[in-house]
Amino acid sequence: MSRRIELGLEGGGVLLLTVEDDAVPALRGALGGDGFHEVASDEGENAIDLGKVTYMRVLPGDANGRIGFGGA
């Protein structure tokens, strides 16, 4: 199953990614650290600069089958 996560970045940018379930705790555990953390997502390979992340939000529900702007 895949999940949508939202990463807030310094300067106000937001990165929205669709990741596998096991990527969520791995990224959460890396937050607050130094350097980059590699995250594979449906959108591609991402190198996240951990020092620039201001927040992480895990959107509720399964990301599969989501279309448009509606939440589930």
C-alpha positions in Angstrom: 0.0 0.0 0.0 1.2 3.5 -0.6 0.8 6.7 1.4 1.0 10.4 0.6 3.4 12.5 2.7 3.9 16.2 2.8 7.3 17.6 3.7 7.5 21.3 4.6 10.8 22.9 3.7 12.7 26.0 4.9 11.5 29.0 2.9 7.9 27.8 2.6 8.2 25.1 -0.1 6.2 21.9 0.2 7.1 18.5 -1.3 4.2 16.1 -1.7 5.2 12.5 -2.4 3.5 9.1 -2.8 5.7 6.5 -0.9 5.4 2.9 0.2 4.3 2.3 3.8 7.7 1.3 5.0 9.3 4.6 3.8 7.2 6.6 6.3 8.9 5.3 9.6 12.3 5.3 7.9 12.0 9.0 6.9 10.4 9.9 10.3 13.4 8.3 12.0 15.9 10.2 9.9 14.3 13.6 10.6 16.4 15.8 12.8 19.6 14.2 11.4 22.2 15.7 9.1 22.8 15.1 5.4 20.5 13.7 2.8 18.0 10.8 3.1 17.0 8.9 -0.1 13.3 8.4 -0.6 11.9 6.4 -3.5 8.4 7.6 -4.5 5.9 7.3 -7.4 7.2 10.7 -8.5 10.8 9.5 -8.7 14.0 9.2 -6.6 14.3 12.0 -4.1 17.3 13.1 -2.0 15.9 15.0 1.0 18.1 17.5 2.8 17.2 16.6 6.4 18.4 20.0 7.7 15.8 21.8 5.5 12.7 19.9 6.5 10.5 21.8 8.9 7.6 19.3 9.2 6.3 16.0 7.9 2.6 15.2 7.6 1.3 11.8 6.7 -2.0 12.2 4.9 -4.8 9.8 6.1 -5.8 6.8 4.1 -4.4 4.9 1.2 -3.0 6.9 -1.8 -4.1 4.3 -4.4 -7.0 5.4 -6.5 -7.0 9.1 -5.4 -7.9 11.5 -8.1 -8.4 15.2 -7.9 -8.5 17.4 -4.8 -10.8 15.5 -2.6 -9.6 13.9 0.7 -10.6 10.5 2.0 
